[in-house]
Amino acid sequence: MQVEPVETSSVPEGFMLHDRRSPVTDPWRPIWAKRSETAFHLGLYLAEAHTNSRGLAHGGLISALADNAMGLTCWLHRPESGGLVTVNLSVDFMGAGRIGQWLEIRPEMIRTGQTLAFARALILADDAVIAQAAATFHVAPPRG
């Protein structure tokens, strides 16, 4: 199932095409990113390929994008690390996203230490909170 092209003028201000590709997220493209000094927001317009059998944003999509945005946000605070690996991820669902809505992940880094980093995120559909997420990441030592 193909995701329909999005008119770029409708993408919220500050978002650019997300250039970090992954086999798990490639079928969901286009995915948009807005990077600041402290956070890495992700967003997309919900299409049929993003939904469950009831036509609502799939929990797996929300979980994967939240994990991605929180991990990238923690990496902004630890760019010298060898990368981050998810140790724990929890998502609480409290609403639903529907086809055509702008789904946005708004993460924030809570704390980062020598070996662990912690983040949380709000997940919104057209600016209404539909889920919240929290994650713990293992901070790998610098490579080489």
Secondary structure as GFF3:
##gff-version 3
##sequence-region A 1 144
A	DSSP	three_ten_helix	8	10	.	.	.	ID=ss1
A	DSSP	beta_strand	16	17	.	.	.	ID=ss2
A	DSSP	three_ten_helix	26	28	.	.	.	ID=ss3
A	DSSP	beta_strand	32	35	.	.	.	ID=ss4
A	DSSP	beta_strand	40	45	.	.	.	ID=ss5
A	DSSP	three_ten_helix	48	50	.	.	.	ID=ss6
A	DSSP	alpha_helix	59	77	.	.	.	ID=ss7
A	DSSP	beta_strand	84	93	.	.	.	ID=ss8
A	DSSP	beta_strand	102	112	.	.	.	ID=ss9
A	DSSP	beta_strand	116	125	.	.	.	ID=ss10
A	DSSP	beta_strand	128	139	.	.	.	ID=ss11
###
